[in-house]
Amino acid sequence: MVGFDDLTLFLRKPHSMKLSILIHCPDKKGIISETTNFLHKAGGNIVYLDQFVDRERDIFFMRIEVVLEESFSKTSFKEKFEQEIAIPHKMSYDIHDSLKKVRMGVFVSKYNHCLYDILARYQAGDWNVEIPFVVSNHPDLEAIAQQFNIPYFHVPIAKDNKRQAEKIQLQLLKEFEIDFIVLARYMQIISSEIIQAYPNKIINIHHSFLPAFAGAKPYHAAYDRGVKIIGATSHYVTEELDAGPIIEQDVTFVSHVHSVHDFILKGRDLEKIVLSKAITKHLDRKTIIYNNKTVIFS
């Protein structure tokens, strides 16, 4: 049993914070030891470390989680890391506060399965995230957002108003301070303006195992070819359509006994799973993007 004095000591103990550090740089000796020594001198306790070397390109990748006292100076830490570690090793890096809730904007059209799955996981507390709004080019899914008490913005899109609609979307993203975007079966091409505003921060779910059977009716095309597996792909959005860095993929087996409807049902299940896994990896800061590919840490 915890006594009052023990509880008082606990409450007086300085709170700690956890940083996730993602780095990549040309491979050479000493990167791990110099980086970990720097973190030790900064008063950090390393609770996770994983690394990978791309032998073909001689590029070193590493992900570190380190716990520090909250009283430390973030500005000073980043400045020293830049001067003592990043510059000498020609290092690209990102430093994230692992405990900070990020803000996720959700874009949808008419398909509801991914939206239901995302909002159910959100309500269950599976992710350390806030969802300030759902935006759609159709009004159909507003009732779902209302079930979860999340604001829903209907922004119609047509050929003659697409630019104006995207301005409204950008305004919403800025007003609600959105950190990243999830396209939960959003059936519109994202403009270069939004992509440039959120580089490697827009996650899409594609209803096939890219790059095969891309297009409007991938399940029909797969069915016509008599395939034995169907899949789903989640990737970061780039200006080249459906060609961004892949985060997560999965497949399921089918056979001649399955109808197109069976393909669609199986595909929807895959889409939910693959998209949720991609969101989790992004939120956990387990992805590094290099040359339009991802390094995914465990």
QUIUR-V258532 format. One record per pair of residues at least 12 apart in sequence whose ideal C-beta (glycine too) atoms are under 8 Angstrom apart, sorted by the first residue. I is the first residue (numbers start at 1). J is the second residue. Records with the same first field share a line. If there is no record, write none. Layout:
# QUIUR-V258532
I = J  J
This chain:
# QUIUR-V258532
14 = 69  70  71
15 = 69  70
16 = 67  68  69  70
17 = 67  68  69  70  97  98  99
18 = 47  65  66  67  68  97  98  99
19 = 44  65  66  68  95  96  97  98
20 = 63  64  65  95  96  98  284  285
21 = 62  63  64  65  66  93  94  95  96
22 = 62  63  93  94  96  285  288
23 = 35  60  61  62  63  64  86  91  92  93  94
24 = 59  60  61  62  91  92  93  288  290  295
25 = 59  60  89  90  91  92
26 = 58  59  60  89  90
27 = 53  54  58  59  60
28 = 60  89
31 = 60  62  89
32 = 49  51  62
34 = 85  89
35 = 62  64  85
36 = 49  64
38 = 80  81  84  85
39 = 64  66
42 = 68  72  77  80
43 = 68  69  72
44 = 66  67  68
45 = 66  67  68
46 = 64  65  66
47 = 65  66  67
48 = 63  64  65
49 = 62  63  64  65
50 = 62  63  297  298
51 = 63
52 = 295  297
54 = 290
57 = 291
59 = 290
61 = 288  290  295
63 = 285  286  288  297
65 = 98
77 = 95
78 = 95
81 = 93  95
94 = 285
96 = 285
98 = 285
99 = 128
101 = 128  129  130
102 = 128  129  130  179  180  283
103 = 129  130  131  132  176  177  178  179
104 = 129  130  131  178  179  180  181  182  279
105 = 131  132  133  135  172  173  176  178  180  181  182
106 = 118  131  133  134  135  181  182  184
107 = 134  135  136  169  181  182  183  184  186  188
108 = 134  135  136  141  184  185  186
109 = 136  137  138  185  186  187  188
110 = 138  140  141  187
111 = 184  185  187  268
112 = 140  141  144
113 = 185  268  271  272
114 = 184  185  205  271  272  275
115 = 134  141  144  145  184  185
116 = 144
117 = 272  275  276
118 = 131  182  184  275  276  279
119 = 131  144  145  147  148  150
121 = 276
122 = 148
123 = 148
126 = 280
127 = 279  280  283
128 = 283
129 = 283
131 = 150
132 = 150  151  176  177  178
133 = 150  151  152  153  172  176
134 = 150  151  152  153
135 = 152  153  154  155  169  172
136 = 152  153  154  155  186
137 = 154  155  156  157  165  186  187  188
138 = 154  156
139 = 154
142 = 154
153 = 168  172
155 = 168  169
157 = 188
162 = 191
163 = 191
166 = 191  193  194
169 = 194
170 = 193  194  197
173 = 194  197  198
179 = 201
180 = 198  201  202  203  282
181 = 194  198  201  202  203
182 = 202  203  275  279
183 = 202  203  204  205  237
184 = 205  275
185 = 205  207  271
186 = 204
189 = 241
190 = 202  237
192 = 239
195 = 237  238  239
200 = 236  245  289
201 = 236
202 = 236  237
203 = 234  235  236  237  247  275  278  279  282
204 = 234  235  236  237  242  244
205 = 232  233  234  271  274  275  278
206 = 232  233  234  235  242
207 = 219  232  267  271
208 = 222  230  231  232  233  267
209 = 229  230  231  232  233  249  251
210 = 233  235  242  246  249
211 = 242  243
213 = 225
214 = 242
218 = 267
219 = 260  263  264  267
220 = 260
222 = 263
223 = 260  263
226 = 256
227 = 254
228 = 253  254  255
229 = 251  252  253  254
230 = 251  252  254  263  266  267  270
231 = 249  250  251  252  270
232 = 249  250  267  270  271  273  274  275
233 = 246  248  249  274
234 = 246  247  248  249  274  275  277  278
235 = 247  278
236 = 289  294
238 = 292
243 = 292
244 = 292
245 = 287  289  292  293  294
246 = 293  294
247 = 277  278  281  282  287  294  296
248 = 274  275  277  278  281  296
249 = 274
250 = 270  273  274  277
251 = 270
252 = 266  269  270
254 = 266
281 = 296
286 = 298
